[in-house]
Amino acid sequence: MVGTDEFVKLAKDAIKHMLIETTDPTDNIDYDSINVYFVTCTYVLGSIKGMFSTSLQDGKYYEVTYNTAKNEMYVDQYVKVKQNTIKFNEE
């Protein structure tokens, strides 16, 4: 079974691989200089789930899930579109 430290390493490698696959070659990105940051991790229903970001200024973040039952990892890439603030009245 994959532990947390190994999960983080595998996830960072998978994210770098996804970046290479999904960025435009004309962007001239130095992939070796990109840092992948581990934000948080949790164990949910037999899976390890983590949130990651990179040093690129592209606004993307990554959710990586390791399914322990199937020995598979899923990498989802997101971009924040908008954030609303909702204030509640104190009564």
C-alpha atoms as one frame of an Amber mdcrd trajectory, in Angstrom:
protein
   0.000   0.000   0.000   1.171   3.506  -0.817   1.864   5.725   2.193   1.500
   9.496   2.367   5.127  10.323   1.484   5.111   8.022  -1.539   1.685   9.351
  -2.588   2.976  12.945  -2.552   6.020  11.998  -4.668   3.925  10.022  -7.176
   1.350  12.829  -7.372   3.994  15.507  -8.022   5.478  13.379 -10.823   2.011
  12.803 -12.335   1.230  16.532 -12.229   4.493  17.421 -14.004   3.683  14.798
 -16.642   0.186  16.289 -17.062   1.697  19.773 -17.459   3.928  18.544 -20.265
   0.917  16.948 -21.992  -1.466  19.906 -21.610   0.651  23.035 -22.144   1.369
  24.536 -25.523   4.936  23.819 -26.714   5.229  27.416 -27.952   4.943  28.627
 -24.329   8.628  27.663 -23.909   8.165  26.434 -20.347  11.204  25.082 -18.510
   9.508  22.084 -16.899  12.553  21.289 -14.749  12.201  24.630 -12.958   8.507
  24.162 -12.075   7.827  23.493  -8.414   4.800  21.398  -7.461   3.486  22.288
  -4.020   1.697  19.867  -1.743  -1.168  21.707  -0.015  -3.188  19.124   1.919
  -3.945  15.441   2.075  -6.653  13.242   3.581  -7.682   9.605   3.642 -11.316
   9.155   2.529 -13.226   5.924   1.944 -10.182   3.834   1.050  -8.497   6.526
  -1.009  -5.759   9.063  -0.387  -6.748  12.477  -1.728  -4.463  15.489  -2.033
  -4.556  19.072  -3.291  -1.558  20.492  -5.140  -0.497  23.674  -6.908   2.498
  24.716  -9.023   4.823  27.681  -9.354   3.265  28.543 -12.738   1.121  31.675
 -12.756  -1.713  29.920 -14.605  -4.276  29.781 -11.778  -4.564  25.991 -11.980
  -4.694  23.562  -9.099  -4.741  19.795  -8.966  -6.707  17.182  -7.050  -4.991
  13.806  -6.961  -6.716  10.665  -5.704  -5.038   7.311  -5.124  -7.585   4.473
  -5.118  -6.028   1.854  -2.839  -8.498  -0.886  -3.880  -7.627  -0.603  -7.580
  -4.025   0.645  -7.201  -4.863   3.573  -9.518  -4.224   7.296  -9.350  -6.493
   9.982 -10.810  -5.294  13.524 -11.499  -7.855  16.302 -11.989  -6.798  19.770
 -13.151  -8.901  22.798 -12.227  -8.783  26.536 -12.707 -10.528  28.995 -10.430
 -13.028  30.987 -12.439 -14.508  33.215  -9.780 -14.858  33.586  -6.046 -17.886
  35.150  -4.391 -17.986  36.380  -0.825 -21.221  35.836   1.069 -21.633  37.699
   4.319 -24.093  36.527   6.955 -25.797  38.805   9.410 -25.132  38.031  13.037
 -28.300  37.840  15.095
